């Protein structure tokens, strides 16, 4: 229903109510007031004709004037009330049309009755969410296209060189082809994991020993850190029981340790710390290296987000690992976060403890 039609309907409804109320008063005055007036006048010696004339000249005229004034006043009041209600609704209607046309920056002011102002606030929060989702969608498409384009372009160049016999079929060349293909496979696997997290289906969780799971992940990652020239230390207490999925914890630790070794320069250190808190357990993965700018920290767990885009691509990252970490941890009822300053970056996650 359009706002103008709502205005007309509200005005007509209020006008009709006022008209009915006034008509009832007029009928009562004419039906009962006339006989009462005649009776009183007869008691004072006036004739019926005289009393009727006096009633018509005084009471009836006043009632009719009051009726006309009431109709006019009720009409003006109805229009004022309808306009106060419908004006913000008309703005919301216009903003909704702009959003439907792709203008996600449309907002409406908070005015009108309290209920309408609350509706405007809900509308603006919805518009902000849609605008943010559109931004993430555009970034995801652009970054996914780039991540696919780079290895595909390399593969195409190698294959054309083989076809034209410009590049000899050496072991090193086949290793490069395999590396590019493996990069595509990793990207596809990461996208599958993100899609699986979006589905939001049931997750098998149970009481597990977080210390054992983190220790296994650290031992598995040690050879990679050694090859990179990075020392990996761990501070893990005896037993820390949490409610989680063991496979998901392994994936989370793998992604966090991959980030740590990727962005720690040779000769520097990385650390894994597990600690108990009230009702929860925290895992910190800390690495030495260039700090993350403060403006990038709120976006660190978004899909395809990179802090240093050229540096990250040089290290082979697709900007998906931390997004998967957030999905897996939050599905177990936990939280994630990060902080970075003065040559140190700490990424953490928490899980409900038992």
C-alpha positions as a printed Julia matrix, in Angstrom:
354×3 Matrix{Float64}:
   0.0     0.0     0.0
   1.43    3.39   -0.98
   1.93    6.08    1.73
  -0.53    8.46    0.03
  -3.29    5.86    0.21
  -2.49    5.3     3.88
  -2.82    9.05    4.51
  -6.25    9.16    2.86
  -7.46    6.11    4.75
  -6.31    7.37    8.13
  -7.89   10.78    7.48
 -11.16    9.24    6.32
 -11.28    6.88    9.31
 -10.72    9.68   11.82
 -13.21   11.91   10.03
 -15.81    9.14   10.03
 -15.38    8.53   13.77
 -15.78   12.23   14.55
 -18.79   12.48   12.27
 -20.53    9.49   13.89
 -19.87   10.84   17.39
 -21.26   14.25   16.46
 -24.27   12.71   14.73
 -25.1    10.74   17.88
 -25.0    13.94   19.92
 -27.26   15.72   17.42
 -29.76   12.87   17.37
 -29.92   12.79   21.16
 -30.42   16.54   21.34
 -33.12   16.52   18.68
 -34.93   13.42   19.96
 -34.88   14.08   23.68
 -33.88   17.69   24.02
 -36.89   19.03   22.1
 -39.48   17.2    24.27
 -37.7    18.25   27.46
 -37.55   21.83   26.27
 -41.29   21.8    25.37
 -42.17   20.39   28.79
 -40.21   23.07   30.62
 -41.64   25.86   28.52
 -45.2    24.55   29.05
 -44.66   24.68   32.81
 -43.94   28.4    32.45
 -47.07   29.01   30.37
 -45.6    29.02   26.86
 -47.45   27.4    24.0
 -46.12   24.42   22.08
 -45.62   26.48   18.9
 -43.69   29.14   20.8
 -41.44   26.61   22.5
 -40.72   24.85   19.2
 -39.77   28.16   17.62
 -37.51   29.09   20.52
 -35.85   25.63   20.39
 -35.2    25.9    16.67
 -33.85   29.45   16.98
 -31.46   28.71   19.85
 -30.56   25.09   20.56
 -30.86   23.65   17.08
 -28.84   26.43   15.51
 -26.09   26.03   18.12
 -26.02   22.28   17.6
 -25.72   22.63   13.84
 -22.9    25.17   14.17
 -21.13   22.89   16.64
 -21.56   20.0    14.21
 -19.98   21.98   11.38
 -17.1    23.08   13.6
 -16.54   19.51   14.8
 -16.46   18.19   11.25
 -13.89   20.78   10.18
 -11.75   20.3    13.3
 -11.83   16.52   13.07
 -10.88   16.66    9.41
  -7.87   18.9    10.11
  -6.78   16.78   13.07
  -7.1    13.59   11.02
  -4.96   15.03    8.23
  -2.32   16.22   10.74
  -2.14   12.84   12.48
  -2.05   10.95    9.19
   0.7    13.19    7.83
   2.82   12.75   10.97
   2.54    8.98   10.66
   2.81    8.67    6.9
   5.66   11.12    6.23
   8.35    8.88    7.79
   6.72    5.84    6.17
   6.99    7.58    2.82
  10.7     8.16    3.45
  11.18    4.52    4.35
   9.3     3.5     1.2
  11.57    5.7    -0.91
  14.72    4.39    0.78
  13.54    0.8     0.26
  13.08    1.52   -3.46
  16.62    2.92   -3.63
  18.05   -0.17   -1.92
  16.09   -2.41   -4.29
  17.74   -0.48   -7.15
  21.22   -1.13   -5.69
  21.81    2.03   -3.64
  22.78    0.44   -0.31
  23.79    3.79    1.18
  20.14    4.86    1.55
  19.18    5.82    5.12
  16.12    7.39    6.77
  15.94    9.89    9.68
  14.42    9.02   13.05
  11.19   11.01   13.28
   7.48   10.43   13.72
   5.82    8.38   16.48
   8.0     6.12   18.62
   6.93    2.96   16.78
   7.72    4.51   13.4
  11.1     5.78   14.66
  11.88    2.26   15.86
  10.98    0.97   12.4
  13.35    3.54   10.86
  16.16    2.4    13.16
  15.59   -1.24   12.21
  15.52   -0.26    8.54
  18.84    1.6     8.82
  20.51   -1.34   10.57
  19.23   -3.64    7.84
  20.57   -1.26    5.17
  23.99   -1.16    6.88
  24.09   -4.95    6.96
  23.16   -5.17    3.29
  25.81   -2.59    2.4
  28.45   -4.54    4.29
  27.39   -7.81    2.67
  27.57   -6.19   -0.77
  31.08   -4.93   -0.03
  32.19   -8.39    1.1
  30.58   -9.97   -1.96
  32.44   -7.64   -4.33
  35.74   -8.24   -2.55
  35.2   -12.0    -2.53
  34.5   -12.09   -6.27
  37.45   -9.83   -7.1
  39.9   -11.72   -4.89
  38.67  -15.16   -5.94
  39.06  -14.12   -9.59
  42.6   -12.94   -8.89
  43.54  -16.1    -7.01
  42.28  -18.23   -9.89
  43.78  -16.01  -12.58
  47.37  -16.12  -11.3
  47.97  -19.92  -11.3
  45.85  -20.39  -14.42
  47.89  -17.78  -16.28
  51.09  -19.49  -15.19
  49.76  -22.9   -16.24
  48.66  -21.51  -19.58
  52.11  -19.99  -20.19
  53.92  -23.23  -19.33
  51.6   -25.34  -21.48
  51.92  -22.98  -24.46
  55.69  -23.11  -24.05
  55.58  -26.92  -24.05
  53.29  -26.97  -27.06
  55.52  -24.63  -29.04
  58.66  -26.43  -27.8
  59.97  -23.18  -26.37
  60.28  -24.67  -22.87
  62.02  -28.03  -22.48
  60.09  -30.67  -20.45
  62.46  -30.73  -17.48
  61.81  -31.99  -13.96
  61.93  -28.42  -12.65
  59.29  -27.32  -15.15
  56.97  -30.15  -14.13
  57.54  -29.24  -10.49
  56.42  -25.69  -11.26
  53.33  -27.0   -13.04
  52.54  -29.2   -10.06
  52.99  -26.27   -7.67
  50.52  -24.13   -9.59
  48.01  -26.98   -9.81
  48.44  -27.65   -6.09
  47.72  -23.98   -5.41
  44.42  -24.3    -7.27
  43.57  -27.44   -5.32
  44.26  -25.68   -1.99
  42.11  -22.74   -3.02
  39.23  -25.03   -4.04
  39.54  -26.95   -0.75
  39.46  -23.73    1.25
  36.39  -22.51   -0.62
  34.7   -25.84    0.11
  35.43  -25.39    3.81
  33.95  -21.9     3.75
  30.85  -23.16    1.97
  30.5   -25.98    4.48
  30.65  -23.45    7.29
  27.99  -21.29    5.62
  25.58  -24.2     5.47
  25.55  -24.24    9.25
  24.62  -27.89    9.6
  25.03  -29.85   12.82
  28.56  -30.29   14.14
  29.64  -33.3    16.19
  31.19  -31.85   19.35
  32.42  -33.64   22.45
  34.66  -33.2    25.47
  38.25  -33.24   24.22
  41.63  -32.46   25.75
  42.7   -29.2    24.15
  46.26  -29.6    25.41
  46.64  -32.91   23.56
  45.18  -31.48   20.35
  47.42  -28.38   20.41
  50.51  -30.45   21.27
  49.87  -32.72   18.29
  49.47  -29.73   15.98
  52.7   -28.15   17.23
  54.67  -31.37   16.77
  53.28  -31.78   13.28
  54.29  -28.22   12.34
  57.81  -28.33   13.85
  59.55  -29.6    10.65
  58.07  -26.76    8.6
  59.22  -24.18   11.16
  62.69  -25.73   11.2
  62.95  -25.54    7.41
  61.92  -21.86    7.6
  64.56  -21.15   10.25
  61.94  -20.2    12.86
  61.98  -21.57   16.41
  58.55  -22.72   17.62
  58.04  -22.89   21.4
  54.98  -24.08   23.3
  53.61  -23.44   26.78
  50.87  -26.01   27.27
  49.48  -27.15   30.65
  48.66  -30.73   31.53
  44.97  -31.19   30.73
  42.46  -28.6    29.52
  39.09  -30.08   28.65
  36.88  -28.19   26.2
  33.71  -28.82   24.2
  34.65  -28.86   20.52
  35.18  -30.94   17.39
  38.66  -32.5    17.34
  38.99  -32.29   13.54
  38.03  -28.64   13.6
  40.61  -27.89   16.3
  43.28  -29.56   14.18
  42.27  -27.44   11.19
  42.25  -24.25   13.28
  45.73  -24.92   14.65
  47.03  -25.83   11.2
  45.8   -22.53    9.75
  47.15  -20.44   12.63
  50.55  -22.12   12.56
  50.7   -21.74    8.77
  50.17  -17.99    9.21
  52.8   -17.85   11.94
  55.52  -19.56    9.9
  54.57  -17.58    6.79
  55.01  -14.17    8.44
  57.93  -14.85   10.79
  61.35  -14.0     9.39
  64.14  -16.58    9.69
  65.97  -16.39   12.99
  62.91  -15.18   14.9
  60.52  -17.0    17.22
  56.93  -18.16   17.35
  55.06  -19.37   20.44
  51.9   -21.29   21.26
  50.33  -20.74   24.67
  47.33  -22.53   26.17
  45.73  -21.19   29.34
  42.61  -21.68   31.4
  40.14  -18.9    32.09
  36.84  -18.81   33.96
  34.59  -21.15   32.0
  36.8   -21.15   28.91
  40.2   -22.08   27.53
  42.38  -19.79   25.38
  44.97  -20.65   22.77
  47.42  -17.93   21.71
  49.62  -18.2    18.6
  52.27  -15.49   18.81
  54.92  -14.67   16.23
  57.62  -12.04   15.86
  57.52   -9.85   12.8
  56.11   -6.7    11.27
  52.97   -5.57   13.12
  49.54   -5.49   11.51
  48.18   -1.95   11.09
  45.41   -1.1    13.55
  42.94   -0.32   10.77
  43.36   -3.84    9.38
  42.78   -5.76   12.61
  38.93   -5.58   12.56
  38.96   -7.15    9.07
  41.58   -9.81    9.73
  39.07  -12.69    9.84
  37.14  -11.66    6.73
  37.26  -13.79    3.61
  40.07  -12.99    1.18
  41.21  -10.06    3.3
  44.92   -9.31    3.13
  46.91   -6.91    5.24
  49.78   -6.61    2.77
  48.36   -7.85   -0.49
  51.59   -8.09   -2.48
  53.49   -9.68    0.41
  50.73  -12.17    1.09
  50.56  -13.29   -2.52
  54.33  -13.72   -2.5
  53.92  -16.1     0.42
  51.15  -18.02   -1.34
  48.24  -17.06    0.9
  44.72  -16.64   -0.39
  43.29  -14.75    2.59
  40.94  -17.58    3.55
  42.72  -19.31    6.44
  41.64  -16.95    9.23
  38.08  -16.82    7.88
  37.95  -20.61    8.25
  39.38  -20.31   11.77
  36.6   -17.95   12.77
  33.88  -20.16   11.28
  35.11  -23.33   12.96
  35.65  -21.72   16.36
  32.31  -19.9    16.39
  30.46  -23.07   15.42
  31.84  -24.6    18.64
  30.58  -21.62   20.66
  33.97  -19.9    20.9
  35.47  -16.57   19.9
  38.49  -15.34   17.96
  40.6   -12.21   18.08
  43.95  -10.67   17.26
  46.29   -7.92   18.4
  49.53   -6.64   16.96
  52.12   -4.1    18.08
  55.87   -3.45   18.12
  57.09   -6.49   16.22
  54.64   -8.98   17.75
  51.34  -10.41   16.49
  49.03  -12.52   18.65
  46.07  -14.42   17.24
  43.88  -16.2    19.78
  40.73  -18.26   20.06
  38.68  -19.4    23.03
  36.44  -22.42   23.56
  33.96  -23.37   26.27
  35.72  -25.36   28.98
  34.27  -28.24   30.97
